[in-house]
């Protein structure tokens, strides 16, 4: 398992947070997704054999949001 932290551009509203969380949760290998509205971050635990930080970045960007950075740590 790995922990992915994605730094987003500013989130405009709580519904943006829900849209991002739902999109990330729908990806295979994703567990424990949390969107931190005030910090504009997404944290997720992933199975690296099924997805990656770059894939989650792509999912979020396809939803129309900016991802400024991606950090991945082994857990």
C-alpha positions as a printed Julia matrix, in Angstrom:
75×3 Matrix{Float64}:
   0.0    0.0     0.0
   1.0    3.58   -0.61
  -0.33   6.91    0.63
  -0.86   9.51   -2.08
  -1.19  13.22   -1.26
  -2.31  15.48   -4.08
  -2.05  19.25   -3.64
  -4.86  20.94   -5.53
  -5.48  24.47   -6.67
  -8.01  26.29   -4.48
 -11.37  24.55   -4.11
 -14.35  26.83   -4.62
 -17.07  24.96   -2.73
 -17.87  21.83   -0.72
 -19.59  20.25   -3.73
 -16.21  20.36   -5.53
 -14.8   18.35   -2.64
 -17.56  15.73   -2.96
 -17.1   15.45   -6.72
 -13.34  14.87   -6.36
 -13.8   12.36   -3.54
 -16.35  10.35   -5.53
 -14.15  10.35   -8.65
 -11.08   9.16   -6.75
 -13.03   6.52   -4.77
 -14.33   5.04   -8.02
 -10.82   4.08   -9.15
  -9.67   0.47   -8.67
  -7.21   0.0    -5.81
  -8.21   3.18   -3.94
  -9.07   3.1    -0.23
  -9.58   5.67    2.53
 -10.02   8.81    0.41
 -10.17  12.13    2.27
 -10.44  15.57    0.69
  -9.24  18.39    2.94
 -11.22  21.42    1.75
  -9.33  24.16    3.62
  -5.91  22.72    2.71
  -6.96  21.86   -0.89
  -5.49  18.37   -0.56
  -6.59  14.86   -1.4
  -5.22  11.97    0.64
  -5.77   8.37   -0.4
  -4.37   4.95    0.37
  -3.79   2.98   -2.82
  -2.77  -0.45   -3.98
   0.15   0.46   -6.25
  -0.43  -2.62   -8.39
  -3.82  -1.22   -9.46
  -3.35   2.57   -9.63
  -0.83   5.36   -9.07
  -0.54   8.96   -7.94
  -0.25  10.03  -11.58
  -3.47   8.18  -12.45
  -5.32   9.92   -9.61
  -3.92  13.25  -10.82
  -5.31  12.51  -14.28
  -8.73  11.6   -12.83
  -8.93  14.85  -10.85
  -7.77  16.96  -13.8
 -10.38  15.28  -16.02
 -12.99  16.42  -13.47
 -11.81  19.99  -14.14
  -9.54  20.67  -11.16
  -5.88  21.66  -11.04
  -3.36  19.34   -9.33
  -0.23  21.23   -8.32
   1.79  18.32   -6.93
   1.68  14.6    -6.17
   3.52  12.91   -3.27
   3.61   9.16   -2.77
   4.83   7.38    0.38
   5.0    3.7     1.21
   2.86   2.71    4.19
